[in-house]
Amino acid sequence: METKVTNVGIARAQYEHAIAVLIGKAASNLSIPVKPMTMAPPPIPVGVPS
């Protein structure tokens, strides 16, 4: 379980850095607050190819 938490933290940091680059800000100055998902993802229709 600890490994999964660590991997999620690393992935989140990488995504924050990527977003910072895309919007032209320093990665050290950008912090996106953590928020839980409040709604379920939309259903995927059966006929959609994977």
LINRA-V984198 format. One record per residue. N is the residue number from 1. RES is the residue in one small letter. SS is DSSP state (a for helix, b for strand, c for the rest). PSI is psi in whole degrees, -180 to 180 (none if undefined). NEAR is the number of other C-alpha atoms within 8 Angstrom. Layout:
<<N:RES:SS:PSI:NEAR> <N:RES:SS:PSI:NEAR>>
This chain:
<<1:m:c:-41:4> <2:e:a:-34:5> <3:t:a:-42:6> <4:k:a:-42:7> <5:v:a:-42:8> <6:t:a:-44:8> <7:n:a:-40:8> <8:v:a:-41:8> <9:g:a:-41:8> <10:i:a:-45:8> <11:a:a:-42:8> <12:r:a:-43:8> <13:a:a:-41:8> <14:q:a:-42:8> <15:y:a:-39:8> <16:e:a:-42:12> <17:h:a:-40:10> <18:a:a:-42:8> <19:i:a:-41:8> <20:a:a:-43:12> <21:v:a:-44:10> <22:l:a:-32:7> <23:i:a:3:6> <24:g:c:29:6> <25:k:c:159:9> <26:a:c:136:8> <27:a:a:-32:9> <28:s:a:-18:5> <29:n:a:-4:6> <30:l:c:128:10> <31:s:c:121:6> <32:i:c:122:5> <33:p:c:145:4> <34:v:c:129:4> <35:k:c:137:4> <36:p:c:154:4> <37:m:c:129:5> <38:t:c:-9:4> <39:m:c:158:4> <40:a:c:151:5> <41:p:c:155:4> <42:p:c:150:4> <43:p:c:147:4> <44:i:c:125:5> <45:p:c:150:5> <46:v:c:-35:4> <47:g:c:-2:4> <48:v:c:127:6> <49:p:c:150:3> <50:s:c:none:2>>
